[in-house]
């Protein structure tokens, strides 16, 4: 059965929810759906007390190192960490308390070409059993293309069974944001969820657009219960109005 996995998104050292496609380097700030006055540790402690395992902390750009360490310290071994992860800092973040490391951009060169040696280096530092490969993506004419650099740069990898098969021996899980619907609270990309669910060789967490319990039921049905989900802007914990955190905690207890 599909499970809800929590998230802590950090931007400029603060827990936020933003519209994924608006996070750019052009000098304009991203479109923010929510800015919390609570600490990253508060969210980590809340998820810990409610038994919500498999969640993640994402550092969206610079200035988030202290906030990330605060969240990890509140639940050592209980949260995955992504954002700026590479072979050179992998050991440091595992020592700081991350259960797994989430990686995207470090696997590509600046032009978005996949670098197998970079993945080998990360596996050597962290172990495949503690790596989560982030294949967050944007739609193209025929399917979905992996996007890196805070979803600004398209790469030479598509999200497909072939890609998942190729990368699966090098990781424990996959995390996949549908960047085109991320933060919009307008519904999920059900086609992408169905593609992921029809594979099923590693745990997969989907993010993007979930805004109702019907969306969770659709993910569960479309993926045959093989794909988990994280929820951001629609959740009342992050200022949303259409999904109650307590309902998702209860959903997991029934799983």
VOBA-1610 file (N, C-alpha, C; in pm, whole numbers, padded with zeros to 5 digits, always signed):
BEGIN
Unk+00084-00120+00000Unk+00000+00000+00000Unk+00088+00125+00000Unk+00045+00224-00074Unk+00113+00354-00076Unk+00119+00413+00064Unk+00236+00463+00102Unk+00253+00530+00230Unk+00285+00677+00209Unk+00241+00758+00303Unk+00280+00899+00307Unk+00417+00911+00369Unk+00506+00982+00302Unk+00639+01012+00357Unk+00650+01164+00375Unk+00697+01208+00491Unk+00703+01352+00517Unk+00824+01418+00451Unk+00819+01549+00440Unk+00931+01623+00382Unk+00955+01751+00461Unk+01080+01795+00458Unk+01119+01925+00513Unk+01200+01993+00404Unk+01141+02091+00335Unk+01210+02164+00230Unk+01268+02292+00289Unk+01397+02312+00270Unk+01468+02426+00326Unk+01512+02522+00217Unk+01483+02650+00236Unk+01527+02754+00145Unk+01571+02874+00228Unk+01695+02916+00209Unk+01752+03026+00287Unk+01743+03000+00437Unk+01760+02873+00476Unk+01764+02835+00615Unk+01630+02822+00684Unk+01521+02831+00608Unk+01386+02830+00664Unk+01305+02719+00596Unk+01214+02658+00672Unk+01123+02559+00614Unk+01022+02632+00527Unk+01015+02593+00399Unk+00925+02658+00305Unk+00858+02553+00215Unk+00754+02597+00148Unk+00697+02526+00034Unk+00696+02623-00083Unk+00756+02581-00193Unk+00764+02668-00310Unk+00711+02596-00433Unk+00680+02673-00535Unk+00641+02617-00664Unk+00769+02577-00736Unk+00783+02447-00764Unk+00909+02392-00811Unk+00970+02463-00930Unk+00891+02493-01030Unk+00944+02552-01152Unk+00989+02695-01138Unk+00967+02759-01023Unk+01003+02900-01006Unk+01135+02919-00933Unk+01203+02811-00899Unk+01329+02820-00827Unk+01443+02833-00927Unk+01486+02957-00954Unk+01585+02983-01058Unk+01701+03063-01002Unk+01802+03083-01086Unk+01920+03161-01049Unk+01921+03298-01115Unk+01808+03348-01163Unk+01807+03470-01241Unk+01791+03596-01155Unk+01795+03579-01023Unk+01784+03695-00935Unk+01646+03716-00878Unk+01543+03660-00941Unk+01408+03670-00888Unk+01386+03558-00787Unk+01322+03588-00676Unk+01294+03486-00577Unk+01189+03389-00627Unk+01185+03269-00570Unk+01084+03171-00611Unk+00946+03211-00561Unk+00846+03152-00620Unk+00709+03170-00573Unk+00689+03083-00449Unk+00661+03146-00337Unk+00650+03075-00210Unk+00504+03052-00174Unk+00471+02926-00147Unk+00337+02893-00098Unk+00328+02902+00053Unk+00442+02885+00121Unk+00440+02880+00267Unk+00580+02906+00320Unk+00588+02988+00426Unk+00713+03011+00498Unk+00683+02988+00645Unk+00752+02893+00707Unk+00721+02855+00843Unk+00793+02942+00945Unk+00728+02962+01059Unk+00795+03026+01171Unk+00842+02921+01273Unk+00825+02794+01239Unk+00873+02685+01324Unk+01008+02637+01273Unk+01086+02580+01361Unk+01221+02538+01328Unk+01220+02405+01251Unk+01327+02377+01175Unk+01338+02246+01112Unk+01330+02133+01216Unk+01387+02154+01335Unk+01384+02051+01438Unk+01241+02021+01481Unk+01156+02123+01486Unk+01017+02100+01526Unk+00949+02003+01430Unk+00969+02022+01301Unk+00909+01932+01204Unk+00966+01791+01217Unk+01097+01780+01232Unk+01159+01648+01247Unk+01106+01577+01371Unk+01094+01648+01481Unk+01043+01589+01604Unk+00897+01547+01590Unk+00819+01626+01516Unk+00679+01591+01493Unk+00668+01462+01412Unk+00744+01453+01306Unk+00740+01332+01224Unk+00789+01211+01303Unk+00889+01232+01385Unk+00941+01122+01467Unk+00834+01073+01564Unk+00766+01164+01631Unk+00666+01125+01731Unk+00547+01054+01667Unk+00521+01085+01541Unk+00409+01021+01471Unk+00451+00899+01390Unk+00577+00860+01401Unk+00623+00737+01337Unk+00625+00741+01186Unk+00650+00859+01129Unk+00649+00874+00983Unk+00790+00852+00929Unk+00820+00731+00893Unk+00954+00695+00848Unk+00972+00722+00699Unk+01099+00725+00657Unk+01131+00738+00515Unk+01117+00877+00458Unk+01104+00978+00544Unk+01093+01115+00496Unk+01227+01174+00460Unk+01224+01298+00409Unk+01349+01358+00364Unk+01355+01507+00393Unk+01479+01554+00401Unk+01512+01696+00412Unk+01581+01735+00282Unk+01534+01842+00218Unk+01595+01888+00093Unk+01646+02030+00111Unk+01775+02049+00084Unk+01836+02183+00087Unk+01822+02243-00053Unk+01738+02345-00064Unk+01714+02410-00192Unk+01806+02532-00205Unk+01928+02505-00250Unk+02025+02612-00268Unk+02110+02633-00145Unk+02196+02736-00147Unk+02290+02763-00036Unk+02220+02819+00086Unk+02293+02819+00197Unk+02243+02879+00319Unk+02155+02789+00403Unk+02159+02659+00378Unk+02070+02567+00447Unk+02143+02462+00532Unk+02275+02473+00540Unk+02352+02369+00607Unk+02316+02359+00755Unk+02310+02469+00824Unk+02279+02465+00967Unk+02137+02415+00992Unk+02044+02459+00910Unk+01906+02414+00925Unk+01894+02264+00901Unk+01967+02214+00802Unk+01965+02070+00775Unk+02023+01991+00891Unk+02133+02040+00946Unk+02194+01971+01061Unk+02099+01971+01181Unk+02026+02078+01197Unk+01930+02086+01308Unk+01822+01980+01292Unk+01769+01964+01171Unk+01666+01864+01148Unk+01719+01723+01170Unk+01837+01695+01117Unk+01895+01561+01132Unk+01927+01530+01279Unk+01971+01629+01353Unk+02003+01607+01494Unk+01878+01577+01576Unk+01764+01628+01531Unk+01639+01603+01602Unk+01589+01461+01582Unk+01635+01396+01475Unk+01597+01257+01451Unk+01712+01185+01381Unk+01817+01153+01453Unk+01931+01086+01390Unk+01890+00951+01329Unk+01927+00932+01203Unk+01893+00808+01134Unk+01750+00799+01088Unk+01672+00906+01104Unk+01530+00900+01071Unk+01491+00973+00945Unk+01582+01050+00886Unk+01548+01131+00770Unk+01657+01120+00663Unk+01615+01117+00539Unk+01707+01125+00426Unk+01743+01272+00402Unk+01856+01293+00333Unk+01900+01431+00306Unk+01939+01446+00161Unk+01891+01553+00098Unk+01929+01585-00039Unk+01959+01732-00055Unk+02026+01763-00165Unk+02061+01901-00196Unk+02210+01923-00182Unk+02280+01929-00295Unk+02424+01952-00292Unk+02506+01834-00246Unk+02451+01714-00253Unk+02525+01595-00210Unk+02618+01549-00321Unk+02743+01516-00282Unk+02840+01461-00377Unk+02936+01372-00299Unk+03027+01307-00371Unk+03118+01212-00305Unk+03203+01279-00199Unk+03235+01407-00218Unk+03322+01476-00124Unk+03259+01507+00010Unk+03125+01515+00017Unk+03062+01547+00146Unk+02969+01436+00195Unk+02965+01323+00126Unk+02873+01216+00163Unk+02896+01167+00304Unk+03021+01137+00338Unk+03052+01085+00471Unk+03014+01186+00580Unk+03035+01313+00552Unk+03003+01419+00648Unk+02855+01420+00683Unk+02769+01409+00581Unk+02626+01415+00605Unk+02571+01287+00666Unk+02631+01175+00634Unk+02592+01051+00703Unk+02627+01060+00850Unk+02744+01115+00879Unk+02786+01131+01019Unk+02695+01230+01093Unk+02637+01324+01020Unk+02547+01423+01081Unk+02411+01365+01114Unk+02383+01242+01067Unk+02258+01177+01105Unk+02165+01140+00993Unk+02202+01165+00868Unk+02115+01127+00756Unk+02107+00976+00745Unk+01987+00923+00726Unk+01972+00779+00707Unk+02018+00739+00567Unk+01987+00825+00468Unk+02025+00804+00328Unk+02061+00940+00270Unk+02133+00938+00160Unk+02168+01059+00087Unk+02097+01058-00048Unk+02035+01170-00080Unk+01961+01185-00205Unk+02047+01265-00302Unk+02061+01215-00424Unk+02153+01279-00518Unk+02092+01291-00656Unk+02112+01406-00718Unk+02075+01426-00858Unk+02190+01493-00933Unk+02210+01622-00907Unk+02298+01703-00991Unk+02441+01651-00996Unk+02488+01590-00887Unk+02625+01541-00885Unk+02649+01427-00983Unk+02541+01370-01035Unk+02554+01258-01131Unk+02567+01305-01275Unk+02568+01437-01297Unk+02570+01492-01432Unk+02677+01600-01442Unk+02726+01624-01565Unk+02813+01739-01585Unk+02727+01863-01604Unk+02790+01977-01629Unk+02715+02103-01636Unk+02617+02107-01751Unk+02642+02027-01854Unk+02552+02022-01969Unk+02440+01919-01952Unk+02440+01849-01837Unk+02335+01753-01811Unk+02362+01613-01863Unk+02488+01582-01889Unk+02523+01448-01937Unk+02556+01359-01818Unk+02494+01241-01815Unk+02512+01149-01704Unk+02657+01103-01694Unk+02710+01101-01571Unk+02848+01062-01545Unk+02848+00938-01455Unk+02868+00821-01515Unk+02864+00696-01438Unk+02972+00693-01331Unk+03086+00755-01358Unk+03194+00753-01259Unk+03157+00831-01133Unk+03076+00935-01148Unk+03033+01011-01031Unk+02944+00925-00942Unk+02859+00845-01002Unk+02776+00754-00924Unk+02862+00648-00857Unk+02959+00595-00927Unk+03050+00497-00867Unk+03122+00556-00746Unk+03164+00681-00757Unk+03234+00747-00646Unk+03142+00760-00524Unk+03016+00795-00548Unk+02921+00808-00437Unk+02894+00674-00372Unk+02879+00570-00452Unk+02858+00437-00397Unk+02977+00396-00312Unk+03097+00429-00358Unk+03217+00395-00282Unk+03220+00466-00147Unk+03169+00588-00140Unk+03171+00666-00017Unk+03057+00629+00078Unk+02937+00611+00023Unk+02819+00594+00108Unk+02764+00453+00110Unk+02788+00377+00003Unk+02726+00247-00012Unk+02593+00260-00084Unk+02565+00170-00175Unk+02440+00176-00250Unk+02319+00168-00158Unk+02334+00097-00047Unk+02222+00079+00045Unk+02183+00207+00117Unk+02265+00313+00104Unk+02232+00440+00169Unk+02219+00554+00070Unk+02201+00520-00057Unk+02182+00621-00161Unk+02038+00617-00213Unk+01983+00736-00235Unk+01855+00753-00303Unk+01883+00837-00427Unk+01850+00784-00543Unk+01871+00859-00667Unk+01744+00937-00699Unk+01761+01067-00711Unk+01650+01158-00741Unk+01641+01175-00893Unk+01532+01126-00949Unk+01508+01140-01093Unk+01393+01237-01118Unk+01391+01346-01043Unk+01288+01447-01063Unk+01292+01496-01207Unk+01176+01525-01263Unk+01168+01535-01409Unk+01063+01635-01457Unk+01074+01663-01585Unk+00975+01744-01656Unk+00924+01666-01776Unk+00802+01693-01813Unk+00744+01626-01930Unk+00813+01670-02058Unk+00830+01574-02148Unk+00872+01605-02284Unk+00766+01552-02380Unk+00792+01552-02507Unk+00690+01511-02602Unk+00646+01367-02586Unk+00737+01280-02543Unk+00708+01138-02537Unk+00699+01083-02396Unk+00743+01160-02297Unk+00745+01108-02161Unk+00798+01211-02064Unk+00910+01177-01995Unk+00964+01264-01891Unk+01116+01264-01899Unk+01176+01381-01884Unk+01321+01395-01885Unk+01368+01440-01748Unk+01472+01374-01696Unk+01527+01411-01566Unk+01580+01554-01571Unk+01551+01631-01467Unk+01595+01770-01458Unk+01681+01787-01333Unk+01792+01856-01347Unk+01884+01877-01235Unk+01895+02027-01206Unk+01985+02061-01112Unk+02012+02202-01080Unk+01882+02273-01042Unk+01816+02215-00936Unk+01688+02269-00890Unk+01585+02274-01004Unk+01588+02170-01088Unk+01491+02148-01196Unk+01502+02249-01309Unk+01617+02318-01318Unk+01636+02417-01423Unk+01695+02358-01550Unk+01778+02253-01537Unk+01855+02200-01650Unk+01809+02060-01684Unk+01766+02039-01808Unk+01728+01905-01853Unk+01854+01824-01882Unk+01848+01695-01851Unk+01963+01607-01868Unk+01942+01515-01989Unk+02036+01422-02006Unk+02024+01326-02117Unk+01960+01195-02072Unk+01898+01194-01951Unk+01828+01074-01904Unk+01678+01096-01907Unk+01606+00998-01956Unk+01461+00996-01946Unk+01420+00907-01830Unk+01303+00933-01774Unk+01247+00844-01673Unk+01176+00731-01747Unk+01233+00614-01740Unk+01182+00497-01811Unk+01222+00372-01734Unk+01161+00261-01770Unk+01201+00136-01707Unk+01348+00105-01735Unk+01394+00140-01852Unk+01534+00116-01887Unk+01627+00193-01795Unk+01596+00321-01770Unk+01679+00402-01680Unk+01675+00348-01538Unk+01556+00312-01491Unk+01544+00258-01357Unk+01622+00128-01343Unk+01614+00042-01443Unk+01690-00083-01440Unk+01840-00056-01435Unk+01883+00043-01511Unk+02025+00077-01518Unk+02079+00126-01384Unk+02000+00204-01313Unk+02048+00270-01192Unk+02018+00191-01064Unk+01923+00101-01069Unk+01878+00031-00949Unk+01989-00039-00871Unk+02088-00103-00936Unk+02192-00169-00857Unk+02278-00074-00774Unk+02266+00056-00800Unk+02352+00154-00734Unk+02280+00234-00625Unk+02159+00195-00588Unk+02085+00273-00489Unk+01986+00185-00414Unk+01934+00241-00306Unk+01832+00173-00226Unk+01691+00212-00268Unk+01674+00337-00315Unk+01542+00390-00349Unk+01556+00495-00459Unk+01438+00534-00511Unk+01430+00648-00602Unk+01332+00751-00544Unk+01362+00878-00567Unk+01273+00989-00535Unk+01247+01064-00665Unk+01119+01086-00696Unk+01086+01147-00825Unk+00980+01255-00807Unk+01024+01380-00824Unk+00931+01493-00827Unk+00884+01516-00970Unk+00754+01532-00986Unk+00700+01580-01113Unk+00707+01732-01109Unk+00816+01788-01160Unk+00846+01930-01139Unk+00741+02022-01201Unk+00674+01977-01305Unk+00576+02062-01372Unk+00450+02086-01288Unk+00423+01996-01193Unk+00305+02013-01108Unk+00342+02035-00962Unk+00471+02032-00931Unk+00517+02049-00793Unk+00476+02185-00738Unk+00408+02183-00623Unk+00370+02306-00554Unk+00243+02371-00604Unk+00180+02314-00706Unk+00061+02378-00765Unk-00069+02330-00702Unk-00065+02218-00629Unk-00184+02164-00562Unk-00298+02139-00660Unk-00262+02103-00782Unk-00363+02085-00886Unk-00383+01942-00929Unk-00333+01847-00850Unk-00346+01707-00885Unk-00214+01648-00930Unk-00205+01516-00921Unk-00081+01447-00951Unk-00066+01421-01100Unk+00055+01379-01139Unk+00079+01330-01274Unk+00055+01179-01271Unk-00069+01140-01296Unk-00108+01000-01281Unk-00037+00910-01382Unk-00004+00962-01499Unk+00068+00881-01598Unk+00207+00844-01547Unk+00275+00940-01486Unk+00408+00914-01431Unk+00399+00813-01317Unk+00301+00830-01230Unk+00283+00735-01119Unk+00260+00594-01172Unk+00178+00582-01276Unk+00151+00449-01333Unk+00278+00387-01390Unk+00359+00468-01458Unk+00486+00418-01511Unk+00575+00366-01398Unk+00586+00442-01291Unk+00670+00402-01178Unk+00616+00276-01111Unk+00485+00270-01095Unk+00425+00155-01029Unk+00435+00028-01110Unk+00442+00040-01242Unk+00452-00079-01327Unk+00593-00136-01328Unk+00688-00065-01266Unk+00826-00115-01256Unk+00843-00194-01126Unk+00851-00126-01012Unk+00841-00192-00884Unk+00960-00270-00834Unk+01081-00242-00885Unk+01198-00319-00841Unk+01271-00255-00722Unk+01241-00132-00690Unk+01297-00061-00574Unk+01187+00028-00516Unk+01197+00062-00388Unk+01103+00161-00335Unk+01114+00292-00412Unk+01000+00353-00439Unk+00993+00479-00512Unk+00900+00574-00436Unk+00943+00697-00419Unk+00858+00801-00362Unk+00830+00906-00469Unk+00704+00938-00487Unk+00659+01038-00585Unk+00622+01166-00511Unk+00652+01280-00573Unk+00611+01410-00520Unk+00559+01496-00635Unk+00456+01574-00607Unk+00409+01668-00707Unk+00258+01670-00724Unk+00194+01777-00673Unk+00054+01803-00704Unk-00049+01739-00615Unk-00010+01648-00525Unk-00110+01582-00441Unk-00181+01684-00353Unk-00315+01685-00359Unk-00389+01788-00288Unk-00515+01736-00221Unk-00536+01605-00220Unk-00657+01549-00159Unk-00633+01403-00125Unk-00719+01349-00042Unk-00712+01206-00014Unk-00744+01126-00140Unk-00822+01182-00229Unk-00848+01114-00356Unk-00719+01097-00435Unk-00629+01195-00427Unk-00500+01182-00495Unk-00419+01068-00436Unk-00420+01054-00303Unk-00349+00942-00242Unk-00408+00808-00286Unk-00540+00803-00290Unk-00604+00679-00336Unk-00571+00651-00482Unk-00561+00756-00564Unk-00526+00739-00704Unk-00383+00688-00718Unk-00291+00742-00639Unk-00154+00693-00642Unk-00148+00545-00601Unk-00218+00511-00496Unk-00222+00372-00449Unk-00278+00280-00558Unk-00384+00324-00622Unk-00448+00242-00726Unk-00363+00236-00852Unk-00312+00351-00898Unk-00238+00356-01024Unk-00105+00282-01015Unk-00047+00279-00896Unk+00084+00216-00879Unk+00075+00076-00819Unk-00048+00029-00796Unk-00068-00101-00730Unk-00001-00102-00593Unk-00002+00014-00527Unk+00054+00025-00393Unk+00205+00025-00387Unk+00271+00037-00502Unk+00417+00027-00507Unk+00488+00161-00494Unk+00416+00271-00504Unk+00477+00404-00501Unk+00427+00480-00378Unk+00521+00531-00298Unk+00486+00616-00185Unk+00474+00760-00231Unk+00426+00848-00141Unk+00402+00986-00181Unk+00443+01081-00069Unk+00498+01194-00109Unk+00520+01303-00015Unk+00429+01419-00055Unk+00384+01493+00045Unk+00287+01601+00024Unk+00344+01728+00084Unk+00336+01838+00011Unk+00389+01964+00059Unk+00284+02072+00074Unk+00267+02152-00029Unk+00191+02276-00018Unk+00044+02258+00017Unk-00014+02143-00015Unk-00155+02121+00016Unk-00180+02085+00162Unk-00073+02051+00234Unk-00086+01999+00370Unk-00106+02112+00470Unk-00200+02094+00563Unk-00227+02200+00661Unk-00105+02230+00748Unk-00017+02133+00765Unk+00106+02155+00839Unk+00194+02262+00773Unk+00176+02278+00641Unk+00252+02377+00564Unk+00160+02488+00511Unk+00054+02514+00581Unk-00036+02623+00544Unk-00140+02588+00441Unk-00146+02463+00397Unk-00244+02421+00298Unk-00383+02407+00356Unk-00480+02393+00268Unk-00619+02389+00312Unk-00692+02262+00269Unk-00627+02175+00193Unk-00702+02063+00136Unk-00663+01925+00189Unk-00554+01916+00264Unk-00513+01788+00322Unk-00473+01809+00468Unk-00530+01727+00556Unk-00502+01736+00698Unk-00390+01640+00735Unk-00291+01691+00803Unk-00178+01608+00846Unk-00226+01486+00925Unk-00322+01505+01014Unk-00370+01395+01097Unk-00431+01284+01012Unk-00491+01320+00898Unk-00549+01218+00810Unk-00440+01134+00744Unk-00326+01197+00713Unk-00216+01122+00652Unk-00147+01032+00754Unk-00137+01079+00878Unk-00083+00993+00984Unk-00172+00870+01000Unk-00302+00892+01000Unk-00397+00780+01012Unk-00390+00688+00890Unk-00373+00744+00771Unk-00358+00666+00649Unk-00241+00567+00665Unk-00128+00616+00714Unk-00012+00530+00732Unk-00036+00420+00836Unk-00112+00452+00937Unk-00139+00352+01040Unk-00225+00238+00988Unk-00298+00265+00882Unk-00379+00158+00821Unk-00300+00078+00718Unk-00185+00133+00677Unk-00109+00068+00569Unk-00051-00066+00615
//
